[in-house]
Amino acid sequence: MQKLIRWANVLIVFLTLLTYLAPFVSPARFWPFAFFGLIYPVLLVINLLFVAYWAFRRQWQALLSLGVILVGFNHFMGIIGLHFGQTTSATGPTLKVMTYNVFGFGNFHKRNTAADPKDVESLVYTQQPDVLCMQEFLFNDQRGPTYLDALSQKNGLVHAAWKKREELAIFSRYPILRSEARYFGVTNGYRYADLQVGDRIIRIYNVHLRSNSITNLTDKVVETGDIREKETWSSVKSILGKFKRAAQDRASQVEELIAHISNSPYPVIVCGDFNDIPQSYAYHSIHKYLKDAFLSAGLGIGITYAGRIPGLRIDYIFTDPQFTPIYCQRGKVHFSDHRPLIAVIKL
């Protein structure tokens, strides 16, 4: 039995090492690495269990999983923020930014019901962001004005860049000089807005990259699938196929986004729902040029996806290298399948 556990530990360590390669390999070249990156949170938990098991038995094998966690400590910090003592106070000008995928103002946990506008108003009032970026901002002529009133008139975000039948919206306390949007299809894309913040101009990007669209199919396999049934394996193949295409699309989408950012005449802040984790090629591609606010100043659990697939941090706030994130944390609201992310950035 002990021999079997040792070999299982070795296998988990090997798979964990593969996840560390995922950020450096484009899914267009070899997509399975993207899948290994997706399961990193699960592998992390298993490694921690192995450390505890071997430590309890006082055997050196505890160093095996502990070592692989330490080798990829930045990946660990991508999920758990340990920046104790951070404060929202700072000398000089700051900007408070919030990003939130609002799920079309529907209630993810109570299907066919709408989010309460008071919850939206309370969230924004509690956080008091200077800039609010929303994804899946699907304006409804009946309910939409109520949400707009909760955001703008009651919370001071009087400047806005959005259009009906488009899902990306930017709200700001500061004047918006210019805004344009680029959509990769019906939904996913990015919108930027140039904000006049005091005597400087800052470009804000609101981003929503392609979703994997595998949650419902995964639920079906988990709940009703039987590994002895051909239909189950057909569903698994379909899941992997969808994930492959989505990962490859996100890789090309983020490359186009980076090209656009590189031509910005102003320093940038990039935020939104990237639908990809810190162990991904898409994340690594943009993090090479910009700071991850949570990695720089996060405290506590960084997981932002509140849907049925656990352990995913897929919503981000990135900043220009000349800016300094001094605070970053999740907000508390429960109608969407995402958690809002808030950061204070020293300019």
Helices and strands as residue ranges (DSSP letters): H 2-21, G 22-24, H 32-38, H 40-56, H 62-71, H 73-77, E 80-82, E 94-101, G 103-105, H 117-127, E 131-135, H 144-151, E 159-161, E 169-172, E 176-183, E 189-197, E 200-208, H 215-224, H 230-262, E 268-273, H 281-287, E 291-292, H 293-297, E 299-301, E 315-319, E 324-330, E 341-346
